[in-house]
């Protein structure tokens, strides 16, 4: 069976590797090389790097809606996508005999979109998973062929769940493809009225809003780690927060007020009288450190998040 794989980031690489262990991958479709870093060095996607290791043909259309004829001409039996990053046109969806399927990191119809892992953690979900679905021209709306759930533990963040879900997707993919080949698959239509969405993270979502409860803020920190990172403001400067814990304490102070700084961390009043303990932080231009090492720089009763100076 000849398969075309479509994917772009690190998440997609274990899925591509698993396909290569079982089937013939005749081509890989990925996003064009993009400038990366301060020096804007033109850099290939992780999927392109992996494909070239195996001598696989790589195609990189800027807009696949307009540039898909070369893909159709390869006459694949199946197209598999995982975090490709573009909507695939109907002409391409209809080309393979077995169709086009997508490995998506949520339990559909929950969390359609480009940031399902981030959003599940931010929302305090206790589980997420992988759904493999038929692709449609609408975002993540196709019939679900298979799915599997895994727990989100309190210590998990985007990095750990990214790795777990990528591996889970790779493990679920092969039996799903075999079910398709043997016509055992029983796709289930999504209940579109139950759909929720997780679009790519916007800059304003990274900022901690202190009127949220301590638990919501702690979830936000985990849901932004290790990328893009949650932040607040201290004395007009950006302060990244890499680790934080909701405490059992209560306070009457206004949200954002620093209550105390100690060897355990920086305690900050949060919404509904709750208190968040900042455990690992990073001042602008500095390295991330345990918050206790910076305790002397935090003024008690001062406010976090009230000055917005981007300079």
Beta strands, then each sheet from edge to edge (+ up, - down):
strand 1: 2-7
strand 2: 24-29
strand 3: 34-36
strand 4: 41-43
strand 5: 58-59
strand 6: 78-82
strand 7: 100-104
strand 8: 127-134
strand 9: 144-151
strand 10: 230-234
strand 11: 237-250
strand 12: 258-262
strand 13: 265-269
strand 14: 274-283
strand 15: 289-290
sheet 1: 5+ 2+ 1+ 6+ 7+ 8- 9+
sheet 2: 3+ 4-
sheet 3: 10+ 11- 14+ 13- 12+
sheet 4: 10+ 11- 14+ 15-
end
